[in-house]
Amino acid sequence: MRGLTLDGVGVITYRTDLPEPTLERPSDAVVAVRAAGLCGSDLHPYEGRERVRFGVVPGHEVVGEVVAVGSDVDGFDEGDRVLMPFTTSCGACGPCSEDLSARCTSGELFGYGDPSQPEVPALQGGQAERVRVPLATSTLVQVPAGMPDNDAVLMADNFPTGWHAAGQADIVPGRPAAVIGAGAVGLCAVVAAISMGAAPVVAFDPLSDRRDRAQLLGARPASPDEETTGFRSVIEAAGTSTAQRLAVQRLLPGGTLSVISVPTSDRFPITPIEAYDRNLTLRSGRAPVRSILDYLMSMVVAGEVTVPGEVAVTHPGVPLRQGAETYRRFASREPGVVKAVFVP
């Protein structure tokens, strides 16, 4: 099988000899990948900012076609077009029952192997021709007819993550909100904040092309050094200490900071004294994508909200054999590169 592996810091390998995924449990499905996103969090281990097990197929945003189902799988058949959120979930444990699917007690992250537990098999990711999906009944989601693959890839992670970020920012209709970082998640958060009634939504990013994309979605663009009035709702979607510090500086007393980016530092750039003195609320954590998807998908199908695939996905249809170069360009923050989608 063809696919990519992360073989060291800064080392992506295109391979043609990967083992084929099989049904290991009755609850498994195997999906033939049609499109797989390159997410900002894929860069963390690539850049050495997060410890992982090397030799694993990366990628946790997948749209594809079911090619095999286990005997315990309900609701999915061979030939179904589906998307795969970035974590598996059982749909029945305590966290899942409380709409916190990202913390499912049986959940696994696609494309990740715990380096501290080498005896536990890694769950291979989706930047390959096929992928095994555990807990398929409660993990997979049918893709509506007519939804473009690029939009469906965003629905596997970035769009519900941006939606969750806006939801935990205490947005009040008619009041301004800020988004720090106009990458794919930030752009999705712009759409979500506007949909929730924030006005205006100000998008901060050091790259002018990303600010331009945020403006296309209805935000007011701003460079990080621009003086602006404070906000009661700020979404941090860049994942750096610098961005988090900017977010704190833009908050009014009594405001809420929603940190949705995956942190790689060991502390927030704010002291307990600062938080106390300004009556700040800080919310963070992995987005429960599967818990959000059914509701959010129904809104998309009804035309109540639009997935920003045409704006956020700057590099669609990238062949897997160009994986190493695409990772390099994405990691260099090359202007014009926001979101890449691989195809086998």
LONU-189302 format. One line per 5 residues: their letters; for each residue y, x, z of N, C-alpha, C. Coordinates in pm, whole numbers, always signed. Last residue first. Layout:
A> Y:X:Z:Y:X:Z:Y:X:Z; ... .
//
This chain:
PVFVA> +982:-463:-280:+869:-375:-311:+868:-330:-457; +1326:-435:-189:+1220:-514:-254:+1107:-418:-289; +1572:-432:+73:+1468:-367:-6:+1378:-471:-73; +1909:-464:+108:+1786:-540:+111:+1685:-473:+17; +2185:-356:+304:+2092:-332:+194:+1968:-417:+216 .
KVVGP> +2519:-398:+390:+2383:-448:+410:+2299:-423:+286; +2737:-221:+336:+2730:-303:+456:+2586:-342:+487; +2914:+5:+167:+2776:-19:+207:+2777:-95:+339; +3182:+56:+130:+3116:-34:+36:+2972:-64:+70; +3176:+389:+251:+3253:+268:+216:+3181:+186:+111 .
ERSAF> +2909:+494:+452:+2973:+505:+321:+3051:+378:+290; +2790:+568:+690:+2899:+467:+689:+2980:+476:+560; +2568:+719:+688:+2694:+791:+670:+2815:+698:+673; +2365:+533:+697:+2396:+607:+819:+2529:+682:+809; +2360:+450:+430:+2394:+353:+534:+2438:+427:+661 .
RRYTE> +2275:+682:+303:+2405:+626:+269:+2452:+529:+377; +2020:+716:+420:+2122:+820:+433:+2260:+763:+407; +1887:+482:+341:+1910:+508:+483:+2022:+610:+501; +1885:+538:+65:+1956:+422:+116:+1984:+436:+265; +1723:+763:+47:+1863:+773:+7:+1945:+657:+62 .
AGQRL> +1478:+652:+137:+1538:+767:+206:+1687:+778:+174; +1429:+436:-51:+1450:+414:+92:+1521:+529:+161; +1364:+408:-310:+1496:+461:-282:+1531:+451:-133; +1124:+279:-312:+1121:+423:-340:+1257:+489:-319; +1193:+11:-281:+1150:+87:-164:+1150:+237:-189 .
PVGPH> +1489:-85:-458:+1346:-51:-457:+1311:+34:-335; +1709:-336:-359:+1691:-190:-362:+1541:-159:-361; +1818:-601:-363:+1717:-558:-461:+1697:-409:-471; +2167:-559:-273:+2042:-634:-283:+1944:-568:-380; +2406:-449:-111:+2308:-377:-193:+2175:-453:-193 .
TVAVE> +2559:-616:+45:+2627:-538:-59:+2530:-470:-155; +2565:-896:+206:+2463:-813:+142:+2526:-741:+23; +2800:-1039:+275:+2746:-938:+366:+2645:-845:+300; +2858:-1214:+61:+2961:-1125:+114:+2900:-1010:+194; +2630:-1356:+4:+2701:-1294:-107:+2809:-1196:-60 .
GPVTV> +2551:-1453:+261:+2473:-1353:+190:+2550:-1282:+80; +2648:-1611:+487:+2736:-1527:+402:+2662:-1418:+326; +2555:-1947:+502:+2510:-1811:+528:+2587:-1717:+435; +2761:-2205:+617:+2714:-2129:+500:+2674:-1988:+542; +2723:-2528:+763:+2759:-2388:+776:+2695:-2312:+660 .
EGAVV> +2651:-2775:+674:+2752:-2769:+779:+2799:-2627:+806; +2449:-2830:+496:+2577:-2786:+442:+2688:-2775:+545; +2199:-2883:+584:+2292:-2996:+579:+2428:-2958:+522; +2096:-2627:+592:+2043:-2720:+493:+2137:-2839:+476; +2239:-2529:+814:+2256:-2467:+682:+2211:-2564:+574 .
MSMLY> +2143:-2691:+1018:+2284:-2693:+986:+2311:-2635:+848; +1875:-2616:+1019:+1909:-2755:+985:+2057:-2768:+951; +1898:-2353:+1103:+1851:-2380:+968:+1885:-2523:+926; +1975:-2391:+1368:+2069:-2331:+1275:+2028:-2356:+1130; +1743:-2510:+1477:+1873:-2578:+1483:+1968:-2523:+1377 .
DLISR> +1556:-2307:+1422:+1535:-2444:+1374:+1667:-2520:+1370; +1666:-2065:+1544:+1649:-2082:+1400:+1635:-2227:+1353; +1680:-2015:+1812:+1800:-2066:+1747:+1770:-2118:+1606; +1442:-1903:+1886:+1487:-2022:+1958:+1603:-2090:+1888; +1434:-1676:+1726:+1341:-1786:+1696:+1383:-1914:+1766 .
VPARG> +1642:-1518:+1849:+1654:-1568:+1712:+1561:-1687:+1687; +1798:-1453:+2100:+1672:-1526:+2089:+1663:-1596:+1953; +1939:-1126:+2102:+1952:-1265:+2058:+1815:-1332:+2046; +1952:-924:+2389:+1890:-949:+2258:+1897:-1097:+2222; +2266:-887:+2563:+2123:-914:+2553:+2079:-945:+2412 .
SRLTL> +2554:-1002:+2754:+2487:-913:+2661:+2341:-954:+2651; +2876:-1071:+2879:+2743:-1121:+2844:+2682:-1030:+2739; +3115:-1065:+3127:+3045:-984:+3028:+2907:-1041:+3005; +3429:-1174:+3224:+3288:-1212:+3211:+3227:-1129:+3099; +3686:-1053:+3442:+3618:-1056:+3314:+3475:-1108:+3327 .
NRDYA> +3905:-1020:+3623:+3824:-1143:+3620:+3749:-1160:+3489; +4031:-783:+3651:+4074:-866:+3538:+3993:-994:+3526; +3915:-665:+3871:+4060:-682:+3871:+4109:-772:+3759; +3645:-656:+3789:+3688:-740:+3901:+3837:-770:+3894; +3651:-473:+3581:+3599:-608:+3558:+3646:-704:+3666 .
EIPTI> +3752:-248:+3715:+3828:-309:+3605:+3782:-453:+3581; +3541:-207:+3899:+3676:-235:+3948:+3760:-302:+3840; +3324:-144:+3736:+3322:-270:+3812:+3460:-307:+3866; +3457:-13:+3425:+3412:+2:+3563:+3404:-134:+3630; +3338:+35:+3101:+3426:-42:+3188:+3371:-30:+3329 .
PFRDS> +3160:+106:+2891:+3284:+180:+2917:+3386:+98:+2995; +2825:+80:+3020:+2938:+21:+2950:+3065:+99:+2985; +2565:+329:+2981:+2659:+249:+3061:+2766:+189:+2972; +2405:+477:+2817:+2348:+435:+2944:+2444:+357:+3033; +2388:+375:+2468:+2441:+456:+2577:+2392:+399:+2709 .
TPVSI> +2299:+192:+2293:+2223:+317:+2297:+2280:+414:+2400; +2268:-165:+2252:+2331:-47:+2314:+2239:+74:+2308; +2305:-365:+1978:+2202:-299:+2059:+2261:-173:+2120; +2566:-615:+2001:+2507:-495:+1941:+2404:-434:+2036; +2682:-807:+2153:+2559:-843:+2083:+2493:-723:+2018 .
VSLTG> +2871:-893:+2411:+2820:-769:+2350:+2685:-802:+2286; +3142:-1073:+2470:+3005:-1094:+2425:+2961:-969:+2350; +3365:-1122:+2725:+3320:-1023:+2627:+3173:-1048:+2597; +3615:-1346:+2815:+3471:-1324:+2805:+3442:-1225:+2693; +3901:-1337:+3047:+3833:-1349:+2919:+3684:-1319:+2927 .
GPLLR> +4053:-1295:+3269:+3975:-1418:+3266:+3896:-1436:+3138; +4305:-1126:+3088:+4244:-1157:+3218:+4174:-1292:+3214; +4205:-1069:+2744:+4299:-1116:+2844:+4230:-1130:+2979; +4083:-793:+2559:+4056:-911:+2641:+4172:-943:+2734; +4122:-556:+2433:+4175:-675:+2366:+4155:-801:+2449 .
QVALR> +3989:-372:+2589:+4135:-364:+2581:+4196:-488:+2519; +3725:-441:+2534:+3779:-463:+2668:+3931:-463:+2666; +3712:-356:+2267:+3690:-496:+2301:+3748:-529:+2438; +3749:-82:+2294:+3849:-161:+2222:+3836:-308:+2257; +3509:-26:+2424:+3635:-3:+2494:+3748:-80:+2427 .
QATST> +3329:-91:+2224:+3327:-168:+2348:+3456:-149:+2427; +3394:+103:+2034:+3413:-39:+2002:+3415:-123:+2129; +3321:+333:+2178:+3459:+316:+2131:+3488:+170:+2102; +3050:+300:+2210:+3135:+294:+2328:+3281:+274:+2290; +2911:+79:+1958:+2956:+210:+2005:+3041:+193:+2130 .
GAAEI> +2844:-165:+1835:+2742:-87:+1904:+2782:+52:+1947; +2966:-376:+1700:+2960:-244:+1637:+2861:-151:+1705; +3037:-619:+1802:+2924:-615:+1711:+2909:-481:+1642; +3167:-809:+2049:+3151:-668:+2012:+3023:-654:+1931; +3396:-1065:+2063:+3257:-1033:+2027:+3251:-888:+1984 .
VSRFG> +3599:-1232:+2293:+3583:-1113:+2209:+3434:-1087:+2189; +3824:-1462:+2408:+3688:-1449:+2357:+3683:-1331:+2262; +4086:-1441:+2474:+3996:-1483:+2581:+3850:-1474:+2539; +4292:-1170:+2372:+4200:-1279:+2338:+4119:-1315:+2463; +4632:-1046:+2321:+4500:-1050:+2380:+4422:-1175:+2343 .
TTEED> +4793:-938:+2013:+4792:-1006:+2143:+4648:-1018:+2192; +4776:-606:+1877:+4758:-752:+1869:+4767:-810:+2009; +4828:-323:+1695:+4865:-392:+1817:+4854:-543:+1796; +4569:-141:+1544:+4674:-242:+1529:+4702:-310:+1662; +4358:+28:+1549:+4480:+73:+1616:+4595:-26:+1604 .
PSAPR> +4156:-98:+1400:+4142:-84:+1546:+4269:-43:+1619; +4301:-337:+1170:+4248:-205:+1198:+4243:-186:+1350; +4208:-666:+1079:+4292:-579:+1160:+4224:-444:+1176; +4211:-982:+902:+4164:-845:+921:+4262:-763:+1004; +4127:-1298:+994:+4243:-1214:+973:+4201:-1070:+1001 .
AGLLQ> +3860:-1468:+814:+3917:-1397:+928:+4048:-1331:+892; +3735:-1581:+595:+3834:-1661:+667:+3896:-1594:+787; +3581:-1429:+435:+3512:-1532:+513:+3607:-1613:+600; +3755:-1245:+334:+3695:-1340:+240:+3627:-1456:+313; +3794:-1093:+564:+3902:-1181:+517:+3849:-1285:+419 .
ARDRR> +3560:-948:+570:+3587:-1045:+677:+3696:-1143:+636; +3606:-791:+347:+3496:-887:+345:+3514:-992:+454; +3819:-635:+434:+3838:-724:+319:+3729:-830:+314; +3696:-489:+635:+3801:-585:+672:+3825:-684:+559; +3534:-337:+472:+3473:-434:+563:+3575:-535:+612 .
DSLPD> +3722:-184:+341:+3638:-274:+261:+3568:-376:+350; +3840:-34:+549:+3918:-140:+483:+3830:-234:+403; +3704:+44:+857:+3686:+52:+713:+3754:-65:+644; +3738:-15:+1128:+3813:+98:+1072:+3804:+109:+921; +3796:-355:+1220:+3703:-255:+1168:+3784:-139:+1111 .
FAVVP> +3822:-676:+1356:+3863:-536:+1365:+3755:-446:+1306; +3924:-994:+1282:+3813:-901:+1265:+3866:-758:+1261; +4012:-1287:+1441:+4063:-1157:+1399:+3946:-1059:+1397; +4045:-1619:+1382:+3945:-1518:+1415:+3994:-1386:+1357; +4315:-1819:+1527:+4245:-1751:+1419:+4130:-1667:+1474 .
AAGMS> +4051:-2017:+1622:+4159:-2005:+1525:+4277:-1932:+1589; +3723:-2152:+1654:+3820:-2050:+1692:+3926:-2036:+1583; +3526:-2335:+1577:+3663:-2382:+1595:+3764:-2279:+1637; +3277:-2268:+1501:+3291:-2322:+1636:+3434:-2358:+1671; +3323:-2153:+1256:+3252:-2280:+1260:+3265:-2348:+1395 .
IAAVV> +3439:-1914:+1344:+3521:-2010:+1270:+3456:-2148:+1273; +3213:-1799:+1460:+3331:-1827:+1542:+3422:-1928:+1475; +3039:-1775:+1235:+3003:-1858:+1350:+3125:-1896:+1432; +3178:-1596:+1070:+3145:-1731:+1021:+3115:-1824:+1138; +3183:-1376:+1247:+3308:-1435:+1198:+3283:-1578:+1151 .
ACLGV> +2913:-1320:+1269:+2982:-1370:+1387:+3116:-1432:+1350; +2868:-1216:+1015:+2804:-1342:+1052:+2869:-1403:+1174; +3018:-984:+1045:+3057:-1082:+943:+2994:-1218:+972; +2866:-858:+1248:+3005:-896:+1271:+3054:-1000:+1171; +2625:-814:+1112:+2628:-904:+1227:+2770:-950:+1255 .
AGAGI> +2720:-636:+907:+2654:-762:+874:+2656:-860:+990; +3041:-522:+1032:+2915:-503:+963:+2849:-637:+939; +3291:-517:+1161:+3265:-612:+1052:+3148:-566:+965; +3404:-496:+1481:+3299:-447:+1393:+3262:-549:+1288; +3480:-739:+1696:+3494:-594:+1684:+3376:-542:+1603 .
VAAPR> +3651:-1033:+1670:+3521:-972:+1640:+3546:-823:+1618; +3824:-1267:+1874:+3820:-1139:+1803:+3675:-1098:+1783; +3999:-1579:+1864:+3885:-1498:+1905:+3886:-1371:+1822; +4235:-1835:+1968:+4194:-1718:+1890:+4072:-1650:+1950; +4167:-2188:+1991:+4210:-2064:+2052:+4162:-1945:+1969 .
GPVID> +4052:-2401:+1860:+4197:-2388:+1855:+4251:-2262:+1919; +3778:-2431:+2081:+3842:-2471:+1955:+3993:-2462:+1964; +3676:-2147:+2253:+3740:-2278:+2270:+3807:-2314:+2138; +3394:-1952:+2328:+3496:-1990:+2230:+3545:-2132:+2259; +3225:-1791:+2491:+3311:-1897:+2549:+3425:-1934:+2456 .
AQGAA> +3041:-1626:+2379:+3177:-1572:+2397:+3274:-1674:+2455; +2796:-1719:+2308:+2809:-1670:+2446:+2948:-1610:+2474; +2835:-1791:+2041:+2805:-1894:+2140:+2822:-1847:+2283; +2866:-1548:+1912:+2981:-1638:+1923:+2958:-1743:+2031; +2602:-1456:+1940:+2714:-1379:+1994:+2837:-1466:+2012 .
HWGTP> +2459:-1648:+1798:+2438:-1635:+1942:+2553:-1561:+2007; +2555:-1583:+1543:+2578:-1717:+1599:+2562:-1714:+1751; +2458:-1326:+1509:+2603:-1349:+1510:+2637:-1484:+1570; +2185:-1397:+1512:+2238:-1305:+1612:+2389:-1320:+1622; +2158:-1564:+1288:+2142:-1621:+1422:+2191:-1528:+1533 .
FNDAM> +2228:-1347:+1099:+2307:-1470:+1112:+2283:-1540:+1246; +2042:-1129:+1139:+2187:-1111:+1151:+2263:-1241:+1173; +1762:-1242:+1118:+1818:-1166:+1229:+1970:-1182:+1237; +1681:-1411:+922:+1575:-1349:+1001:+1630:-1272:+1121; +1902:-1479:+778:+1854:-1576:+876:+1744:-1519:+964 .
LVADN> +1917:-1266:+601:+2018:-1276:+709:+1973:-1374:+816; +1703:-1344:+437:+1695:-1219:+513:+1797:-1220:+627; +1812:-1575:+325:+1697:-1588:+414:+1677:-1460:+497; +2009:-1464:+162:+2048:-1551:+273:+1935:-1562:+374; +1839:-1327:-16:+1936:-1252:+65:+1986:-1334:+183 .
DPMGA> +1691:-1533:-139:+1625:-1438:-50:+1724:-1363:+39; +1853:-1856:-132:+1833:-1722:-189:+1767:-1629:-88; +1702:-2169:-109:+1775:-2068:-33:+1749:-1931:-93; +1534:-2333:-256:+1667:-2306:-307:+1747:-2205:-229; +1362:-2467:+18:+1369:-2449:-128:+1513:-2428:-170 .
PVQVL> +1372:-2290:+328:+1401:-2408:+247:+1405:-2375:+97; +1103:-2119:+465:+1232:-2101:+399:+1259:-2223:+312; +951:-2164:+781:+954:-2197:+639:+1095:-2176:+584; +886:-1899:+1002:+971:-2015:+971:+968:-2038:+821; +666:-1753:+1250:+715:-1772:+1113:+798:-1900:+1100 .
TSTAL> +594:-1797:+1525:+689:-1692:+1484:+749:-1718:+1347; +400:-1981:+1576:+525:-1995:+1649:+630:-1891:+1612; +195:-1900:+1401:+235:-2040:+1410:+373:-2057:+1471; +154:-1623:+1444:+221:-1670:+1322:+271:-1814:+1334; +92:-1412:+1621:+146:-1540:+1670:+219:-1614:+1558 .
PVRVR> +167:-1134:+1397:+96:-1197:+1509:+165:-1327:+1550; +166:-1054:+1074:+251:-1130:+1165:+164:-1191:+1275; +161:-767:+870:+85:-858:+956:+179:-923:+1056; +292:-728:+543:+308:-711:+686:+221:-811:+760; +340:-545:+232:+283:-655:+311:+297:-623:+459 .
EAQGG> +498:-340:+130:+458:-450:+41:+404:-571:+117; +773:-264:+353:+649:-230:+284:+611:-350:+198; +928:-311:+590:+976:-235:+475:+856:-174:+402; +839:-444:+821:+836:-514:+694:+887:-438:+573; +632:-263:+1063:+743:-344:+1017:+729:-390:+873 .
QLAPV> +355:-272:+1291:+420:-220:+1170:+526:-318:+1121; +342:-225:+1618:+345:-336:+1523:+425:-290:+1402; +128:+30:+1749:+260:-15:+1705:+244:-137:+1614; -115:+8:+2010:-83:+14:+1866:+58:-37:+1837; -101:+207:+2290:-78:+70:+2243:-40:+75:+2096 .
EPQSP> -105:+474:+2348:-235:+407:+2336:-221:+264:+2286; +152:+557:+2388:+90:+586:+2258:-45:+518:+2238; +392:+470:+2547:+259:+410:+2551:+187:+432:+2419; +630:+585:+2496:+574:+612:+2629:+434:+551:+2645; +709:+491:+2250:+667:+631:+2260:+605:+665:+2394 .
DGYGF> +608:+194:+2110:+662:+250:+2233:+616:+395:+2248; +697:+117:+1786:+590:+165:+1872:+650:+233:+1993; +807:-122:+1554:+833:-45:+1675:+703:-7:+1743; +809:-319:+1358:+857:-186:+1325:+880:-96:+1443; +878:-602:+1561:+830:-548:+1434:+892:-410:+1409 .
LEGST> +803:-633:+1897:+907:-601:+1800:+844:-546:+1673; +634:-904:+2054:+635:-767:+2005:+749:-752:+1904; +561:-1123:+2334:+634:-1083:+2215:+622:-934:+2183; +459:-1245:+2549:+361:-1189:+2455:+428:-1129:+2332; +680:-1337:+2678:+592:-1249:+2754:+483:-1188:+2667 .
CRASL> +989:-1326:+2503:+854:-1383:+2514:+762:-1285:+2586; +1252:-1270:+2463:+1188:-1213:+2581:+1053:-1278:+2609; +1332:-1414:+2248:+1337:-1269:+2234:+1277:-1198:+2354; +1333:-1680:+2335:+1217:-1630:+2261:+1215:-1478:+2247; +1454:-1854:+2522:+1476:-1711:+2527:+1359:-1640:+2460 .
DESCP> +1430:-2126:+2582:+1505:-2084:+2463:+1543:-1936:+2468; +1250:-2167:+2780:+1391:-2169:+2818:+1480:-2117:+2706; +1009:-2126:+2665:+1041:-2263:+2703:+1187:-2279:+2743; +1016:-1848:+2646:+1021:-1929:+2523:+1061:-2073:+2555; +997:-1776:+2924:+1116:-1746:+2845:+1127:-1830:+2718 .
GCAGC> +729:-1897:+2980:+852:-1932:+3049:+977:-1901:+2969; +552:-1973:+2667:+569:-1906:+2796:+701:-1948:+2860; +552:-2084:+2410:+503:-2164:+2522:+525:-2101:+2659; +612:-1927:+2190:+666:-2062:+2193:+628:-2143:+2315; +548:-1664:+2138:+437:-1759:+2152:+485:-1903:+2153 .
STTFP> +684:-1441:+1894:+700:-1523:+2014:+592:-1631:+2016; +801:-1130:+1755:+704:-1239:+1763:+732:-1319:+1890; +1124:-1046:+1628:+1022:-1040:+1732:+923:-1154:+1712; +1280:-1097:+1403:+1250:-957:+1436:+1152:-940:+1551; +1132:-1359:+1194:+1231:-1304:+1286:+1188:-1166:+1336 .
MLVRD> +1053:-1405:+867:+995:-1348:+988:+1107:-1296:+1077; +1014:-1679:+641:+1089:-1565:+694:+1032:-1529:+830; +821:-1787:+353:+855:-1785:+495:+952:-1671:+524; +651:-1991:+136:+761:-1894:+145:+818:-1901:+286; +299:-2025:+102:+424:-2069:+165:+526:-1956:+165 .
GEDFG> +66:-1909:+12:+165:-1949:-87:+295:-1997:-29; -148:-2037:+258:-125:-1936:+155:-31:-1990:+49; +28:-2220:+513:-82:-2201:+419:-47:-2088:+323; +105:-2341:+835:+133:-2247:+727:+7:-2227:+643; +28:-2507:+1040:+157:-2531:+977:+192:-2437:+864 .
DVDSG> -152:-2281:+1251:-120:-2418:+1211:+16:-2421:+1141; -410:-2051:+1297:-272:-2071:+1249:-254:-2214:+1200; -667:-1986:+1362:-588:-2059:+1462:-446:-2089:+1417; -771:-1837:+1154:-828:-1970:+1178:-747:-2052:+1278; -499:-1674:+975:-612:-1679:+1066:-654:-1822:+1095 .
VAVVE> -412:-1640:+632:-386:-1699:+763:-513:-1697:+845; -247:-1470:+365:-368:-1491:+444:-328:-1549:+579; -5:-1477:+240:-122:-1448:+155:-253:-1461:+231; +315:-1613:+229:+192:-1604:+306:+74:-1580:+211; +586:-1426:+115:+490:-1531:+84:+363:-1509:+164 .
GVVEH> +909:-1353:+265:+793:-1328:+180:+707:-1450:+162; +1148:-1166:+432:+1123:-1290:+361:+1006:-1263:+267; +1237:-999:+731:+1147:-1014:+617:+1149:-1156:+564; +1334:-760:+933:+1397:-876:+868:+1324:-899:+736; +1254:-521:+1036:+1221:-641:+1114:+1287:-765:+1057 .
GPVVG> +1161:-185:+990:+1204:-310:+927:+1158:-433:+1003; +921:+88:+941:+1034:+20:+1005:+1060:-116:+939; +602:+199:+1010:+681:+131:+907:+796:+59:+976; +576:+506:+1193:+566:+359:+1189:+651:+305:+1075; +615:+770:+1246:+502:+736:+1161:+480:+587:+1146 .
FRVRE> +716:+786:+1596:+732:+813:+1454:+602:+781:+1378; +827:+574:+1845:+712:+646:+1794:+729:+666:+1643; +1160:+633:+1972:+1054:+548:+1917:+936:+636:+1881; +1468:+636:+2132:+1336:+696:+2124:+1235:+593:+2074; +1779:+638:+1975:+1680:+557:+2045:+1543:+620:+2025 .
RGEYP> +1928:+809:+1829:+1995:+747:+1943:+1902:+656:+2023; +1845:+923:+1592:+1806:+987:+1716:+1871:+929:+1840; +1886:+790:+1360:+1990:+885:+1400:+1958:+955:+1532; +1661:+628:+1360:+1683:+719:+1246:+1784:+827:+1282; +1699:+468:+1585:+1597:+573:+1588:+1613:+674:+1474 .
HLDSG> +1936:+331:+1472:+1935:+395:+1604:+1825:+501:+1615; +1905:+202:+1230:+1967:+335:+1230:+1956:+405:+1365; +1813:-46:+1281:+1718:+49:+1222:+1773:+191:+1225; +2040:-180:+1355:+1957:-127:+1464:+1845:-38:+1411; +2137:-262:+1106:+2207:-158:+1178:+2125:-98:+1291 .
CLGAA> +1862:-307:+877:+1951:-353:+983:+2020:-236:+1049; +1764:-390:+572:+1792:-268:+647:+1900:-304:+748; +1529:-653:+497:+1661:-600:+525:+1658:-465:+594; +1323:-728:+231:+1326:-677:+369:+1460:-611:+394; +1146:-953:+23:+1273:-888:+55:+1270:-848:+202 .
RVAVV> +880:-1015:-4:+967:-1030:-120:+1099:-957:-101; +567:-921:+118:+712:-909:+134:+782:-926:-1; +313:-1127:+212:+356:-1038:+105:+508:-1037:+102; +175:-1150:+533:+283:-1195:+444:+310:-1086:+340; -84:-1277:+724:-37:-1163:+645:+61:-1216:+542 .
ADSPR> -114:-1394:+1062:-97:-1419:+919:-60:-1287:+853; -311:-1454:+1361:-234:-1371:+1268:-217:-1437:+1131; -482:-1576:+1533:-345:-1626:+1530:-256:-1549:+1434; -723:-1437:+1529:-717:-1569:+1464:-576:-1625:+1451; -642:-1093:+1450:-666:-1199:+1547:-660:-1333:+1473 .
ELTPE> -611:-938:+1228:-677:-877:+1343:-713:-980:+1449; -604:-945:+900:-603:-1042:+1009:-682:-983:+1126; -437:-642:+790:-546:-740:+788:-527:-838:+903; -247:-426:+576:-259:-508:+697:-369:-612:+680; -364:-125:+432:-334:-266:+412:-342:-341:+546 .
PLDTR> -213:+192:+501:-325:+98:+514:-280:-47:+496; -31:+369:+246:-34:+301:+374:-153:+206:+382; +20:+527:+24:-114:+530:+82:-123:+462:+218; +267:+574:-67:+186:+485:-150:+45:+471:-94; +589:+608:+89:+446:+636:+79:+376:+532:-8 .
YTIVG> +882:+768:+164:+824:+665:+78:+678:+700:+54; +1020:+839:+478:+925:+879:+374:+878:+757:+296; +1303:+952:+646:+1235:+834:+593:+1147:+879:+476; +1447:+1120:+892:+1339:+1140:+794:+1272:+1006:+763; +1622:+1120:+1106:+1676:+1143:+973:+1572:+1157:+864 .
VGDLT> +1369:+1212:+1317:+1512:+1182:+1313:+1566:+1220:+1176; +1064:+1101:+1161:+1143:+1191:+1244:+1287:+1150:+1237; +953:+913:+998:+869:+1026:+1038:+943:+1130:+1121; +918:+592:+917:+1014:+678:+985:+934:+791:+1049; +801:+492:+597:+774:+526:+737:+888:+612:+789 .
LGRM> +771:+232:+350:+845:+340:+413:+789:+367:+553; +522:+164:+92:+616:+130:+197:+684:+254:+250; +227:+42:-70:+354:+115:-73:+445:+69:+41; -119:+84:+0:+0:+0:+0:+124:+88:+0 .
//
